[in-house]
Amino acid sequence: MAIKQYKCPNCGGAVSFDSSIQKMGCPYCDSEFEIADLDDYQNELEAHSREGVCWTAKVEEAPGWDDSELDGLACGACPSCGAELVGDENTIATVCPCCGNAQIVKRRVAGLLKPEWIIPFRLDKKAAQEAVQKFCNGRRLLPDCFHEQNRVGGIQGLYLPFWLFDAKARGHIRYRATRVSSWSDARFHYTKTDYFSVVRDGTMGFEKIPVDGSDKMDDDYMDAIEPFDYADLKDFKTAFLAGYTAEKFDVPAEKSRDRAGTRIKATMEDEFARSVSGYVSVRTESSSVDVENGKVHYSLFPVWVLNTPYKGKNYAFMMNGQTGRLAGRLPADRGKCWKYRLLFAGVSGAVLTLGVLALRLFAADWYHPALLAAAWVLALATGFGVVRAWKNAMDTALRKTHACEYAIPGSLSFKQKKDRFLYSTLTKIPRANQNPPGGGMRAGGGGRRR
């Protein structure tokens, strides 16, 4: 029979039974543990050693195409980026909305998966143009010539492919938490730290987490224009494509589910962490999520797209064609950046210099020559900080990390909440010397129960 080896929760060293105290003891850090507590803790580690997301998802069988529906569709391929676009024969794009290439090669419709759902356009082209203009106005760092090259009239309406994931997820998260108490006597200041293993195990439901199925579209943009209002979700009909084009998905559901899983995991970690309270510090030791009954559905969502080239680089704007939420990236003029850095640094430096000189005149005891250098360092930091903030505001395409909007209300249910005491450490510092070399001394008593 194999002998089970126990590891110290404090330092990771091998622990053994100490007959003198009738407990498990660590010879490396002098921690002591009750046998039952250590056994439970070790079993918990072995049972949930895996981290990450384990997801089994299947694609729901979509209804097939009718011959009459396919007869009214045309397909185009962009020779530049490879995007495949679908629309009716009269409205297939002549300019690729994915990269701005001006040539689309028409080809026969083939291998097209019929979407289950579609959200129709609610906002028209004029609203999209006005939103882009508003986004660009007032940007002090924007190159002067960018407005001239910004062909707002070239904005296009495009239905983009999205995978919608449903899931019931079960999470198991283990934390290391501490409580601290302190007291003093005539000789020492004492600090006792109690360590706990905190376990949260529960389930949470999610519906229609969107992940774009286009490799040509930047995921940051797609996430930034969320959320879509699912109240407008309708069964797909080819009539909705009239006047617009739709991109065929080129990222399969199996490759998209990892992004959905990452958002599910982050959301569950936040919700579970809210249930851990009463501690001075809490640190996640392990986190795993299993998805049960995962399903995914293929849908098309409306997006207004504009591509604007500037100095050999493409700058894109994308607006949610239903809600109007816009994401975009704008170029920053290098000359203007330095102009405003120096301007803010100069103004801040002048004000701070006057303050330092006033200090020298009216409060000489507080004055030091190094204050003048510190004032100009602060002034330069101010100038660079302001410009950095302006540049960040010119890029609103940010990736989503959570799926809070898609969590089913009231679906969070805990199967297990366990807070287990592990061990204690005690430090004492002589009252006559608050900060002795070496940071004080450590006493025994590790693992003593409260």
matplotlib code that plots the C-alpha trace (Angstrom):
import matplotlib.pyplot as plt

x = [0.0, 1.4, 2.2, 0.5, 2.9, 1.7, 2.9, 3.1, 0.5, 2.9, 6.3, 5.5, 7.9, 7.1, 5.4, 5.3, 3.6, 5.1, 4.3, 5.2, 2.4, 0.1, 0.0, 1.5, 4.7, 6.8, 10.6, 11.3, 9.0, 7.9, 4.2, 1.9, -1.4, -4.3, -4.3, -7.9, -7.5, -4.4, -6.0, -9.1, -6.9, -4.8, -7.8, -9.2, -6.0, -5.9, -9.6, -9.4, -5.8, -7.0, -7.2, -8.8, -12.0, -13.3, -16.1, -18.0, -20.2, -22.1, -23.5, -27.2, -28.5, -29.5, -32.4, -31.3, -31.6, -34.5, -33.5, -35.5, -33.5, -30.1, -31.3, -31.6, -28.1, -24.7, -21.3, -18.2, -14.6, -12.0, -8.6, -6.8, -7.9, -9.9, -13.1, -16.2, -19.3, -22.9, -25.8, -28.5, -27.4, -28.1, -26.3, -23.2, -20.4, -18.0, -15.7, -14.6, -15.9, -13.2, -10.1, -11.3, -10.1, -12.0, -12.4, -14.7, -14.6, -18.1, -18.4, -21.1, -22.6, -21.2, -20.7, -22.9, -24.3, -27.8, -27.9, -30.5, -31.1, -30.5, -30.8, -31.9, -30.4, -32.1, -29.8, -29.3, -26.2, -26.7, -26.7, -23.4, -21.8, -22.7, -21.4, -18.0, -17.8, -18.7, -16.0, -13.3, -14.3, -12.4, -9.4, -6.5, -3.9, -5.6, -3.6, -5.1, -5.2, -7.0, -10.4, -9.8, -8.9, -11.6, -14.1, -17.2, -19.4, -17.8, -19.3, -21.0, -23.6, -22.5, -24.0, -21.2, -21.2, -21.5, -21.5, -23.9, -22.9, -25.3, -23.8, -24.4, -21.0, -19.7, -16.8, -14.4, -12.1, -9.7, -8.3, -5.7, -6.9, -5.5, -6.7, -4.3, -4.3, -1.8, -1.1, 1.7, 3.2, 5.9, 8.7, 7.3, 4.8, 3.2, 1.5, -0.4, -1.4, -4.0, -4.1, -7.2, -8.1, -11.3, -13.3, -16.2, -18.0, -21.1, -22.9, -24.0, -26.0, -25.2, -27.2, -26.1, -22.5, -21.4, -18.1, -17.5, -16.8, -14.7, -11.0, -10.8, -12.4, -10.4, -11.8, -11.3, -13.7, -16.3, -16.2, -16.3, -19.6, -21.4, -24.0, -26.7, -30.3, -31.6, -35.2, -34.7, -33.4, -35.5, -35.5, -33.3, -34.8, -32.9, -35.1, -33.1, -30.0, -31.6, -29.4, -26.6, -24.0, -23.1, -19.7, -19.4, -17.8, -14.3, -13.6, -15.5, -17.4, -14.9, -12.2, -14.5, -15.6, -12.3, -13.0, -16.4, -15.0, -12.4, -15.2, -17.3, -14.4, -13.6, -17.2, -17.5, -14.3, -15.6, -19.0, -17.3, -14.8, -17.7, -18.7, -15.3, -15.3, -14.0, -10.3, -7.4, -6.1, -7.5, -5.4, -6.6, -4.7, -6.6, -9.6, -11.4, -14.6, -16.6, -19.3, -22.3, -24.8, -22.9, -24.7, -23.8, -26.0, -25.0, -26.3, -25.8, -25.5, -25.6, -22.5, -21.6, -18.0, -15.6, -12.0, -9.7, -6.1, -3.5, 0.2, 0.0, -2.0, -5.7, -7.8, -11.3, -14.5, -17.3, -20.7, -23.4, -26.1, -28.7, -27.6, -25.2, -22.3, -19.1, -15.5, -12.6, -9.0, -7.5, -3.9, -2.0, 0.2, 3.7, 4.3, 1.1, 2.0, 5.3, 3.7, 1.2, 3.7, 6.0, 3.1, 1.7, 5.2, 6.1, 3.0, 3.1, 6.9, 6.4, 3.7, 5.7, 8.8, 6.9, 5.7, 9.3, 10.6, 7.8, 8.8, 12.4, 11.2, 8.6, 9.5, 13.2, 13.4, 11.3, 13.3, 15.8, 17.5, 16.3, 12.7, 13.3, 14.5, 11.6, 9.2, 10.3, 10.3, 6.7, 6.0, 7.4, 5.3, 2.2, 2.9, 3.5, 0.5, -2.0, -0.9, -1.0, -4.6, -5.6, -4.1, -5.9, -9.2, -8.6, -8.7, -12.0, -11.6, -11.1, -11.6, -14.2, -12.9, -16.2, -19.7, -21.7, -24.4, -25.1, -25.4, -28.9, -30.3, -30.5, -28.6, -25.7, -25.9, -23.3, -22.9, -20.1, -18.8, -15.9, -13.5, -10.9, -8.2, -4.8, -2.0, -0.8, 2.5, 3.6, 6.1, 7.4, 9.4, 11.1, 9.4, 12.7, 13.7, 10.7, 12.7, 15.6, 17.9, 16.3, 12.7, 12.1, 12.1, 9.6, 8.3, 6.8, 3.2, 2.4, -0.7, -2.2, -6.0, -7.7]
y = [0.0, 3.4, 5.8, 9.2, 12.1, 15.4, 18.8, 21.8, 24.5, 27.2, 26.3, 23.2, 21.0, 17.4, 17.1, 14.2, 13.1, 14.6, 12.2, 14.8, 17.1, 14.6, 16.7, 16.9, 19.1, 20.8, 20.6, 23.5, 26.2, 24.8, 24.9, 22.5, 21.0, 18.9, 15.6, 15.9, 19.4, 18.6, 15.5, 17.4, 20.1, 17.7, 15.8, 19.1, 19.9, 16.5, 16.6, 20.0, 20.3, 21.3, 25.0, 26.8, 26.1, 22.8, 23.3, 20.8, 22.8, 21.6, 23.6, 23.5, 22.1, 25.2, 24.9, 24.3, 26.7, 26.7, 26.7, 29.9, 31.6, 30.7, 31.9, 35.5, 35.6, 36.5, 35.9, 38.1, 37.5, 40.2, 39.4, 41.5, 40.1, 37.0, 38.1, 36.4, 38.6, 37.6, 39.8, 40.0, 40.3, 44.1, 45.1, 43.0, 45.4, 46.9, 47.9, 45.4, 46.7, 44.6, 46.2, 48.9, 47.2, 48.5, 45.3, 42.4, 39.3, 37.6, 33.9, 31.3, 30.9, 27.7, 26.2, 28.8, 28.0, 29.5, 31.7, 30.9, 34.5, 38.0, 41.5, 44.0, 47.4, 50.0, 53.0, 54.3, 55.4, 59.1, 58.3, 56.3, 59.2, 61.7, 59.4, 59.1, 62.9, 63.5, 60.9, 62.8, 66.3, 67.9, 65.6, 68.0, 65.4, 64.4, 65.3, 68.2, 66.3, 63.3, 65.0, 65.5, 61.9, 60.6, 59.5, 59.3, 58.8, 55.4, 53.9, 50.6, 48.5, 44.9, 42.0, 40.3, 36.6, 35.9, 32.7, 32.9, 30.7, 29.3, 27.6, 26.4, 26.7, 25.2, 26.8, 25.6, 28.3, 28.0, 31.0, 31.6, 34.1, 35.7, 37.4, 39.4, 40.3, 42.2, 43.0, 44.2, 43.5, 45.1, 43.7, 43.0, 43.9, 40.7, 40.1, 36.9, 35.9, 33.1, 31.4, 29.8, 27.7, 29.1, 27.1, 28.2, 25.8, 26.8, 27.1, 30.0, 30.2, 32.3, 33.0, 34.3, 35.3, 36.8, 35.9, 37.2, 34.5, 36.7, 36.5, 39.7, 41.9, 43.0, 41.3, 44.5, 46.3, 43.6, 43.5, 47.3, 47.7, 45.3, 44.8, 44.0, 44.2, 40.7, 41.9, 42.6, 39.1, 37.5, 34.3, 34.7, 35.6, 36.7, 39.8, 41.4, 41.4, 43.7, 46.8, 45.3, 42.6, 39.9, 38.3, 34.6, 33.2, 31.9, 31.1, 27.9, 27.7, 25.3, 27.9, 30.7, 29.1, 29.7, 33.4, 32.9, 30.5, 33.1, 35.7, 33.2, 32.3, 35.9, 36.7, 33.7, 34.6, 38.1, 36.8, 34.1, 36.6, 38.8, 35.9, 35.8, 38.4, 39.0, 38.6, 41.0, 39.5, 37.0, 35.4, 33.0, 29.7, 27.8, 28.3, 25.9, 26.1, 23.2, 24.0, 21.7, 21.6, 24.2, 25.2, 27.6, 29.3, 31.1, 34.6, 37.8, 41.2, 44.7, 46.9, 50.1, 49.9, 52.6, 52.1, 55.2, 54.9, 57.3, 57.1, 53.5, 52.3, 51.6, 53.2, 51.6, 52.8, 50.4, 51.3, 49.0, 49.3, 48.7, 50.6, 53.2, 52.2, 53.2, 52.0, 53.6, 54.3, 57.6, 58.5, 61.0, 63.7, 63.4, 67.1, 68.0, 65.4, 67.2, 70.6, 69.8, 67.9, 70.9, 73.4, 71.6, 70.9, 74.6, 76.0, 73.5, 74.1, 77.9, 77.6, 75.1, 77.3, 80.3, 78.1, 77.0, 80.6, 81.8, 79.0, 80.3, 83.8, 83.2, 79.7, 79.4, 76.5, 74.4, 75.3, 73.0, 73.4, 69.9, 71.2, 73.1, 70.0, 68.0, 70.7, 70.3, 66.5, 66.8, 69.3, 67.0, 64.1, 66.3, 67.1, 63.5, 62.3, 64.7, 63.7, 60.1, 60.4, 62.2, 59.4, 56.7, 58.5, 58.2, 54.5, 53.1, 49.6, 47.6, 43.9, 42.6, 40.4, 39.6, 38.3, 40.0, 41.2, 37.7, 36.0, 34.7, 36.8, 34.7, 31.8, 31.9, 29.0, 27.8, 24.1, 24.5, 27.3, 26.1, 28.3, 26.0, 27.2, 26.0, 27.4, 30.5, 32.5, 34.8, 37.5, 39.7, 42.9, 44.3, 47.5, 49.2, 48.7, 48.8, 47.9, 45.6, 44.2, 41.2, 42.5, 41.0, 37.4, 34.6, 32.5, 29.0, 28.3, 27.8, 25.8, 26.5, 26.7, 29.9]
z = [0.0, -1.0, 1.8, 1.5, 1.7, 3.1, 2.1, 4.4, 3.3, 4.5, 2.9, 0.8, 2.7, 3.7, 7.1, 9.5, 12.7, 15.9, 18.8, 21.4, 20.4, 18.7, 15.6, 12.1, 12.2, 9.5, 10.3, 7.9, 9.2, 12.6, 11.6, 13.3, 12.0, 13.2, 11.4, 10.3, 9.0, 7.0, 5.6, 4.4, 2.9, 1.0, -0.3, -1.5, -3.4, -5.1, -6.1, -7.7, -9.1, -12.6, -13.5, -16.5, -18.4, -19.5, -22.0, -24.2, -26.6, -29.6, -32.6, -32.8, -36.1, -38.1, -40.6, -44.1, -47.0, -49.4, -53.1, -53.5, -50.8, -52.4, -55.8, -54.5, -53.0, -54.4, -52.9, -53.3, -52.2, -51.4, -53.1, -50.5, -47.1, -48.3, -46.7, -48.2, -48.4, -49.0, -50.1, -52.7, -56.3, -56.4, -53.1, -52.9, -51.8, -54.4, -51.6, -49.0, -45.6, -43.8, -45.3, -47.7, -50.9, -53.9, -55.8, -55.0, -57.1, -57.4, -57.1, -56.7, -53.2, -51.7, -48.2, -46.5, -43.1, -42.6, -39.5, -36.9, -35.8, -37.0, -35.4, -38.1, -38.6, -36.5, -37.3, -40.8, -42.6, -41.7, -38.0, -38.5, -40.4, -37.7, -34.9, -36.7, -37.1, -33.5, -32.4, -34.4, -33.3, -30.5, -30.7, -30.2, -31.3, -34.5, -37.7, -39.6, -42.8, -41.4, -41.6, -45.4, -45.9, -43.6, -46.3, -44.1, -47.1, -47.6, -44.5, -45.1, -43.4, -42.7, -41.0, -39.1, -38.0, -34.3, -32.2, -29.2, -26.4, -23.7, -20.7, -17.2, -15.6, -12.4, -10.7, -8.0, -6.5, -3.6, -1.8, 0.8, 3.3, 6.5, 9.7, 11.7, 15.4, 17.4, 21.1, 23.3, 26.8, 28.7, 26.4, 23.0, 20.3, 19.0, 15.6, 15.0, 11.5, 11.0, 7.6, 6.2, 3.2, 1.7, -0.9, -3.0, -5.3, -7.2, -10.5, -12.7, -15.9, -19.0, -22.2, -25.6, -24.9, -28.3, -29.9, -33.4, -36.0, -38.3, -38.4, -40.4, -37.8, -34.7, -31.6, -29.6, -31.9, -31.7, -28.0, -27.6, -29.5, -27.2, -25.9, -28.5, -27.4, -27.8, -27.7, -31.5, -32.2, -35.0, -37.0, -40.0, -43.4, -46.5, -46.8, -44.0, -46.3, -48.8, -49.1, -46.9, -47.1, -44.7, -44.0, -43.9, -40.7, -41.0, -37.3, -36.3, -33.0, -31.6, -31.8, -30.5, -27.3, -25.6, -25.6, -24.2, -21.6, -20.5, -19.9, -18.0, -15.8, -15.0, -14.2, -11.8, -10.1, -9.4, -8.1, -5.9, -4.5, -3.2, -0.9, 0.8, 3.6, 7.1, 6.1, 5.9, 2.7, 0.1, -2.6, -5.3, -5.2, -7.9, -10.1, -12.5, -14.4, -16.0, -18.5, -18.6, -21.5, -23.5, -26.7, -29.4, -32.1, -35.3, -35.8, -37.8, -36.1, -37.7, -37.8, -39.7, -40.8, -42.1, -43.0, -43.4, -44.6, -43.2, -43.8, -45.0, -42.0, -41.9, -39.2, -38.6, -37.1, -36.2, -34.8, -33.5, -36.1, -33.4, -30.3, -31.8, -29.6, -31.5, -31.3, -33.2, -33.3, -34.4, -35.3, -33.2, -34.8, -33.4, -33.6, -31.8, -29.1, -28.3, -28.6, -25.8, -23.7, -23.6, -23.2, -20.1, -18.7, -19.2, -17.5, -14.7, -14.2, -14.1, -11.4, -9.3, -9.6, -8.3, -5.4, -4.6, -4.8, -2.5, -0.1, -0.1, 0.7, 3.3, 4.8, 4.4, 6.9, 4.6, 1.4, -0.2, -3.6, -4.6, -4.5, -7.7, -9.6, -8.2, -9.4, -13.0, -12.8, -11.7, -14.5, -17.1, -15.7, -15.9, -19.6, -20.6, -18.5, -20.1, -23.6, -22.7, -21.4, -24.7, -26.8, -24.8, -25.4, -29.1, -28.9, -27.7, -29.1, -25.9, -25.4, -23.0, -20.1, -18.4, -19.3, -16.6, -19.1, -20.1, -16.7, -16.0, -13.0, -9.9, -11.4, -8.9, -6.5, -4.1, -3.5, -1.0, 1.2, 3.3, 5.4, 7.1, 9.5, 8.5, 10.8, 12.5, 12.7, 15.5, 15.3, 18.1, 18.1, 21.2, 22.3, 22.8, 19.2, 16.8, 13.7, 14.6, 11.9, 10.1, 10.6, 14.1, 15.1, 14.5, 17.3, 17.2, 17.6, 13.9, 13.5, 16.9, 16.8, 17.8]

ax = plt.figure().add_subplot(projection="3d")
ax.plot(x, y, z, "-o")
ax.set_aspect("equal")
plt.show()
